[in-house]
């Protein structure tokens, strides 16, 4: 996603990025240089909404134990 820098050095953060980071009006953001030299933008308080995968963790229940899985695979 590309955005244009104004004469004052300001940019508009694209809506998908704001939503992903949980940035709303009044939020502070932080810029940092990654080890590979790229620049990373993060919400300053370090919080971020859970990823779509994190939301799925644990929804299937505890599942069978290792012993139960081994019994099934062995045909016991």
C-alpha positions in Angstrom: 0.0 0.0 0.0 1.4 3.4 -1.0 0.5 6.7 0.5 1.7 10.3 -0.2 3.8 12.4 2.2 2.5 16.0 2.6 4.7 19.1 2.7 4.6 18.8 6.5 5.9 15.2 6.4 2.6 13.7 7.3 1.0 10.6 5.8 -2.3 8.9 6.1 -2.0 5.3 7.5 -4.1 3.1 5.2 -7.3 1.8 6.8 -6.3 -1.9 6.6 -3.1 -1.1 8.5 -4.9 1.0 11.1 -7.5 -1.9 11.6 -4.7 -4.5 11.8 -2.8 -2.6 14.5 -5.9 -1.3 16.3 -5.0 2.3 15.7 -7.7 4.8 16.2 -7.8 8.6 16.5 -5.5 9.7 19.3 -3.4 6.5 19.2 0.3 6.8 19.3 2.5 4.9 16.9 6.2 3.9 17.1 8.7 3.6 14.2 11.7 1.3 14.6 14.4 0.0 12.4 14.4 -3.8 12.1 17.6 -5.9 11.9 17.3 -6.1 8.1 17.2 -2.3 7.8 13.5 -2.0 7.1 11.2 0.3 9.1 8.4 -1.2 11.2 5.4 0.7 12.5 3.7 -0.5 15.7 1.1 0.8 18.0 3.1 2.5 20.8 1.5 0.6 23.7 2.6 -2.6 22.1 -0.9 -4.1 21.9 -2.3 -5.5 18.7 -5.5 -7.3 18.1 -5.1 -11.1 18.0 -4.4 -12.6 14.6 -7.0 -14.6 12.9 -5.1 -17.8 13.9 -4.7 -16.7 17.5 -8.5 -16.4 17.7 -8.8 -20.1 16.7 -6.6 -21.5 19.5 -8.5 -23.7 21.8 -11.8 -23.7 20.1 -11.7 -27.4 19.2 -11.5 -28.4 22.9 -8.8 -30.4 24.7 -8.7 -33.3 22.2 -7.5 -36.8 22.9 -4.5 -37.6 25.0 -1.3 -38.9 23.5 -2.1 -42.4 24.7 -5.5 -42.3 23.1 -4.0 -41.2 19.8 -1.4 -44.0 19.9 -4.1 -46.5 20.6 -6.1 -45.3 17.6 -3.2 -45.3 15.2 -2.2 -48.8 16.4 -5.7 -50.1 16.0 -6.1 -51.0 19.7 
